Every structure is written in C-alpha cells, then in structure tokens.
Amino acid sequence: MLGITLQETRVYREIKAEWLVKGREQEAASLILRLLTKRFGVVSVDVRSRISGLPLGVLEDLSEAILDFGSLDDLPVWLAEYERR
C-alpha cells in the first residue's frame, strides 16, 4: 500500500538489532562459561545463570578479567565490584 517492505520499517530494524545483540550476548556468555570450565572445572548452575544474564559490555569486560582469576572464587568478587561501579 505505502510502497515499503516489512524490512524497511523502524519496528523491524529495532527488533533485528535487539535480536543481534541478544545473539552476541549468548555467544559471549557461552564462551566465558567454556573458558571458566576449562580453567577451573565444573561451573555451578548459579554461576551459569548469573553469567547468562549479563549484558554484552559486562561480558566483554569479564572475558578479560578471567585471565587474572586465580580460582572460580574470584568471579563473585569481580561481579560484586562491577555492580558497585
């Protein structure tokens, strides 16, 4: 009717952008969980849940911080410090 396709609408572009961010967040969380498992062994369901709920920017920072962790006990400390910022 108006000569535009669904892909040209603002709503479509916003949904697509959000979907892409969610996909990147899931990929980042998955990678972090694999790294933690490889380095420290079994990762609890609670830790998996906390990591899966983090936004992409925090996940990116966490991926670097993991390199400084001496044990999995450093994760809750890092998360608490990050939340205070």
C-alpha positions in Angstrom: 0.0 0.0 0.0 2.6 2.5 1.0 5.3 1.1 -1.1 7.6 -0.1 1.7 8.6 -3.6 2.7 8.5 -5.0 6.2 12.3 -4.9 6.3 12.2 -1.1 5.8 10.1 -0.4 8.8 11.5 1.1 12.0 10.0 -1.7 14.2 11.6 -4.4 12.0 15.0 -2.7 12.3 14.7 -2.3 16.0 13.7 -5.9 16.5 16.5 -7.1 14.3 19.1 -5.0 16.2 17.9 -6.3 19.5 17.9 -9.9 18.2 21.5 -9.5 17.0 22.6 -8.1 20.4 20.9 -11.0 22.3 22.7 -13.4 20.0 26.1 -11.8 20.7 25.3 -11.9 24.4 24.5 -15.6 24.3 27.7 -16.3 22.3 29.8 -14.3 24.7 28.2 -15.9 27.8 28.8 -19.4 26.2 32.4 -18.6 25.5 33.0 -17.3 29.1 31.4 -20.4 30.5 33.6 -22.7 28.4 36.7 -20.8 29.5 35.8 -21.0 33.1 35.0 -24.7 32.8 38.3 -25.3 31.0 40.3 -23.4 33.6 38.5 -24.2 36.9 36.4 -27.3 36.2 32.7 -27.6 36.9 30.8 -24.3 37.0 27.7 -24.3 39.2 24.2 -23.6 37.9 24.1 -20.4 39.9 27.2 -19.1 38.2 25.9 -20.1 34.8 22.7 -18.3 35.4 24.5 -15.1 36.6 26.8 -15.0 33.6 23.9 -15.7 31.1 22.0 -12.7 32.5 24.9 -10.2 32.0 24.8 -7.6 29.2 27.3 -7.7 26.4 29.6 -4.9 27.7 29.9 -6.7 31.1 30.6 -10.0 29.4 33.3 -8.4 27.3 35.0 -7.0 30.5 34.6 -10.3 32.2 36.3 -12.1 29.4 39.4 -10.1 30.1 39.1 -10.3 33.9 39.1 -14.2 33.7 42.7 -14.0 32.7 43.5 -12.6 36.2 41.4 -15.0 38.2 43.3 -17.5 40.5 40.1 -19.5 41.2 36.4 -19.5 40.5 36.0 -17.8 43.8 37.3 -14.6 42.2 34.2 -14.4 40.0 31.6 -13.4 42.7 34.2 -10.8 44.0 34.6 -9.4 40.5 30.8 -9.3 39.9 30.3 -7.5 43.2 32.9 -4.9 42.4 31.5 -4.5 38.9 28.0 -3.9 40.3 29.3 -1.2 42.6 30.7 0.8 39.7 
